[in-house]
Amino acid sequence: MEAPVSTLPESADWQKSSYSSQGNNCVELSADGSGRVLLRESEAPGTVLASGPERLRALLTLASNVNL
């Protein structure tokens, strides 16, 4: 993952998984228009991380293959 984002795009369209509950306990995703994917925790929306789509895809693939 890359460094936290210092400025957010004003038009960020945050998306929440349909598997998330209606509460504030989920990760939200958005695109910033420059090719980065933005991630934030709904309980702490002021902290935003940016990642390239390839790195995010690799993380999600790894997480989906882990037996918990």
N, C-alpha and C positions, 0 to 999 in steps of 0.2 A: 504494500500500500504506500501511497505517497503521503506527503505532509498534509496536516489539516489545512483547509481552505480558509483564507483570511477574508475574502469577500465573496458573497453569494450572488449568483445571478438573480436579478429581481424577478425574473419570470420562471424561476424553478418550479417545475410541476412534479411534486413529490408523489410517488406511487407506493402503495402498501400492498403486500401480498394478500390475496384473497383468503389465505390460510390464517391470517392474523386475526386476533379478536378485535372487538370494537374499542377496546381500551388503548392506552398509550404504552404498549409493551411490544414494540416491533421495530424492525429496521425498515427505513424508507429509502427509496432510490430515486434519483433524478439524473438528467443529463445537463451539462452546462453549455452545450453548443460548440465546444472546442474538441469534442471527442472523449472527454473525461466522464466518468460515472461518479456521481456524488452519493454518499451514504451518510445517513444520520440515524440516531436512536430517537424514537418518537418522544421518549421521556426527557431527552436533552437535545432539543432541536438546534441549539446554538453551536453544537460541536459537529462539524461536517468533515468527512474525509473524502479525498478524491483518489480515484484509481483509473487506470486504463482498462478498457473492456477485457483485454486478454488476461490481465492479472486477476480481475474479478472472476472471470470464467474459470481460471485455474483454481482459485480459492473455493468456489462453489463446487467444482468437480471433486476436489479433495475432501471437502466436508461431506459430500453426499456418499463418499466411499468409506467413511469412518463408521465402524460399528460401535454404537454407544450402549 
